Amino acid sequence: MTTIDRYIVRAVLTMSGLVMSVLLVIAVLFTFIGEQGDIGQGHYTALSALWYSLLNLPELAWDLMPIGVLIGSLLGLGQLARGSELIVLRASGISVARIAGSVLIAGFVLLAVQVVLGELLAPPLQQTAKQQKAFERFSNVSFGGGAAWVRDGNLILSVQGLSPAGRSGGMLVFQLSPDHRLLAIGHAARARAAANGRWLLSGYRESRFTPDRVIASAAREQTLVSHITADFLGLATALPQDLAVRALWTVIQYDRANALDATPYVFAFWSRIARTLAIVFAALLAIPFVLGALRTAAAGSRMLVGFLIGIALFELQRLIETGTVVFNLNPIVLAWLPTLLLAAVTLVLLARAR
């Protein structure tokens, strides 16, 4: 990496980090304010609400990164433009493509940070935050505050109040025939996940349906063999947008194997990848602006432009997400649409930059 690369990369990374720090402070503050209505329920205190807000910090950073990178790139490159550094570079024969290459390095560094946030930090910490909040408010931890419904071939399981230790408040087991007729219904007072896809059911009662009668069994211990694990139940009941790419792919494979609709998870899978790649184009988009209309503009003007563009992309993403699920549109195409629009605008403006 040359001196020019280091100079431009440092400017972009420094300002992006500063902008992200400000955005995250505001986001955590709003999250904490939003938790005020739950303070006082059970053992949920103001300190618990603050800790909940801090645990959500990586997820907030992941959501705000495209906006922060765009504003940070506009401010960082804008400083160089106002100080005539970019003009000197251009007068020295440095092309726009060469400057874009330097910004691209910074973009890939920020993309790596985004991957770490979205795949390693945000999902487990957000899950921990939700579990801790549920435990302190209701003295138990459960997925979604109720039952987790999943299908495993000819079995449909409803698990109540599953804890991180793999114990649940109960389990309903529906057994179907290959032609989808109900064969039996069972209920266990307690269920515990064991190794090798087994569930140990306590107090299990079953009603089995035959053509002429219903056969009821007394309470007993039962071992249920299933592909559904306690960890997978956490994935199946979480919102698609809260899952990492690897977890989303696991749920997609499960839904397809059981002939279930995987559209929300397919959209979330490709949307997560597309939004991560959008970081690079958000950084590059600043170049034509600072070489053109915003070259001599104040920092406030560049920040406003970046904020408006970022909000427009954010709202477009949310609108497309709703439309994909409601109108059953192609999830892959629509997941990539905002990033492809951003990439097209960026490349066109870069080609016209002087």
N, C-alpha and C positions, 0 to 999 in steps of 0.2 A: 504494500500500500504506500503510495507516494505522499509527499507533503501536502499536495492539493487534496488528495483523498482524506487524509487525516483532518485537515482544516474544515472541510465541508461536513464530514461525518461527525466531528465534534460539535459543530454548530447545530446540526439537526438533532443529535441525541441529547444534547444539553437542554435545548428548548423544549423538546418533546417530554423529557423527564420533568422539567419544571411545570409544564402545562398539565401533565398527568397528575402531579402532586396536588395541584390546585383543584382539579376536577374530582380527585378521589376524596379530598377533605370535604368538599361540598356533598359528594354522594354519600359518604359515611354519615355526615350530619343529617341529611334527609332520611336516611335509613333509620338512624337513631330516633329521629322525631316521629317517624312512622310507627315505631314500636311503643310509643308512650301509652297507647290504648290498651296494651297487653300487660303493662307493669302493674303489679299487685295481684295478678291472678296466680294462685298457688304460691310458689317460691320464686316467681319471676320478678326480679328487682331491676332497678335502673342500671346497676353494674352488669347484670345479666344481659340487658338490652344493649349496652355498650359492647360487651364481648361478642354478642351475636352480630352486631354491625361490623366489628373488626374481622370476624371470621368470614364475612361475605366480601371482604376487601378484594381478594383475587378475582372473584366473579365480576365485581363492579369494574375492576381494571380491565378485564377481558372485554366487557361490553363497551367501555369508553375508549379503548385503545385506538380504533380508527379515527375518531374525532380528535383525540389528543395528538396523534401523529400528524394529522393534517394541519392542525393549528400550530403545533410545534415546528413543523417544516416550514410553514409560511413565516413564522416569527424568526426562525434561525436563518433561513436564506434571505429573509427580508432585511435582517441586520447586515448581512454581507452586501446586499444590494444598496442599502442606504449609505454604507461606508465605502462604497465604490469598489469593494473587493471583487465582486462579480464582473464589474465593468473592466477592471484591470485584467481579469482572467480572459474575458472575451477578446479584449484588445491584444492579448498576447497570443491569440490564435487558438485558445481552448474552445472547442465546440460545445454546443448545447448537449450533444450526445455524451461528451466526456464528463460534463458536469452531472448529467443524469446517471452516469456510471458510478460516480462518487455517492450520489444520493441513494442509489440502489444498494450500495454496501450498507448504509445506515438502515435502509428499509429491511434488509435481510436480518440485521441484528435485532431490530424491533420485532420482526416476524418470529424469530427464535424466542424472544421474551413472551410473545403472545402464545406460542405453542406450550411453553412451560406453564404459563398461567392457566390455559384452557384445558390441558391434558393432565397435569400433575398436581396443581395446587387447588384450583377452584372447585372441582367436583367433590373431593373428599372433605374439604373444609366447609363447603356449603352444607353437605350432608351432616357433618358434625354439628354445625350451628342449628340445623332444624331439629336434630335429635335432642340436643341439649335444651333447646327451647321447649320442645314437647315434654321432656322429662320434668323440667322445673315448673311448667304450667299445670300438667295433668298427672305427675308422678308416674308416668309410663312413657315408653317410646314406641311409636307405631308408624307405619308407612301411611302417610296421608290421613292419619287420625282414625283409620278404619280398616276395612278388609282389603287384602290384595287378591285380586282375581286373576288366575292364569290358567292356561290350557296346556296339557301335556298329552298329545295324542288323543286317546279316548277318555282321558281323565280331565276334569275341571276342578281346580282346587281354589278354595276361599280360605285364606289364612288371616286370622284376626290378631291384631296387636303384636306383630313380630318384633322382638327385641334384637339388639346387636349380638346377643349371645346365641341367637338361633332358636329361642323359645317363643312360643306364641300362646295367646289366650285360648286358642281353639282352632279347629280346622274342619271345614266342610268338604266332603269328597263326593263328586258326582261322576259315576261311571257310565259311559255311553257305549252302545254297540257300534260296529262299523257303519251301520246305516243310520246312526245318530238317534237311536231310541234309548231312553233312559232305562238302565239296568238296575242301578242301585244308588242309594244316597246314604252316606255315612257321616257321622259327626264325632269328633274327638274333643274331649274337654281340654286336653293339653297336647301340644305337638312340639317335638324337638328335632331339629335338623341333625343328622348323623353323617358319617362319612359315606362315600360311594353312592351318593344320590338317594339315601334312605332317610325316611322320617319315622321317628318313634312316636306312636300315637298312644296316649293314655285315656282310659275311659271311652274307648271307641265303640259306638253303637251303629249298627247298619240295618237299613231296610232294603231288602232285595225284592225286585218286582218279577213275578212270573206271570204267565198268561192267565192264571186263575186265582192267584192270591199274592199277598205281600208277606214275606218272611222276615221277621224282626229278630235280631240277635242281641244277646245281653252284653253289657259293658265288658270290655276286655282290652288287653294290650295288643297292639297291632303294629306291624312294620310295613310301611308303604314305600315301594320302590318307584322313584320318579326322576326325571331329568331336571326337575326344578329344584334349585338349591336356595338356601336362605339369601345368599348374595344376589342371585338373579331376581328374587322377589323385590329387592331394593331397586333394581334397574327397571323392572316392569311397572312399578308404581310411581317412579319419579317422572317429572315432566321431561319431555324430550329435549327441551332447550337447556336443561340442567345437567345433561349427561355428556361425558367426553366421547370422542370419536370412537374409541375402542368399545366402550359400553354401548353406544348406539349401534355399532355393527353387530354386536352380540344379540341385541334385541331384534334387529332386522332379520337376522338368520333364524331366530326362534319363531318370529311371526310368520315368515315364509314357510318354514317347515310345518307349521300348524294351520296353514291356509288362513291366516289372519291379516287384517289390513295393516300394513307397515308404513303407510303414506306419511304420517306425522314424523316417524323416526327417520325415514329416507330423506325427507326435507331437512330435518334437523342435522342429519349427517353431512349432507352436501353443503348446507348453509354454513355449518361450522368451518368446513374446509375453505369455502369461498370467502367468508368473512376474515379468516386468517390471512389469506393471500391478498385481500384488499388493502392490508397494511402497506404493502410495497407500492401500490398505485396511489394510495393516499399521500405517501411521501413524494412521489414523482409529480403529483398534480401541483405541488407548490411551485415548481420551476417555471412553467409558463406564466404564472401570476406575478412572481417577483421579477421576472424579466420583462413584463409588460405593464399592465395597468396598475399594479400594486408596487412597482419598483420604488417609488418615492412616497408611498402612502405611510401613514403612521401605524404603529403597532396595533392600535385599537381597531383600525380598519381591517387589517389582515386577520386579526383574531375574529372579527365579526364575520368575514367571508368564510373562514374555515369552519366556524361554528354553524353557520347556516347550511353549508354544504353537508357537513356531518350529520346534522339533524335531519336534513332531507333524505339522506341515505338510510338513516336509522328508521325513519317513519315508513319509507318505502319497503324496507325489510319486514317490518311488522305488518304492513298492509298485505304484502305478498304471502306472508305466513298464514294470515287469516284466510285469504282467498284460496290458497292451496288446499286447506282442510275442508272449507265449506263447499267449494265448487268442484272438488275432486280433480284439480288440474295437475299437470305433469310436475311432480315435486322437484325433479332434478333440474329441469330448465329454469323454473322459477327461483330455485335456491341460488343459482348462479347469476340470475338476471341483474341484481344491483351491482355485483362486482364486475360483470361484463360491461355494464353501462359506464361504470367508473373507469374501467380500463380503456374503453373506446374514447371517452372524452379526454382522458389523460394523454393517450397516444396522438390524437388529432391535434390537441393544443401544443404538445411537444413538437410535433412536425411543423407547426406554424410559428413556433417561437424563434426569435432572432436575438 
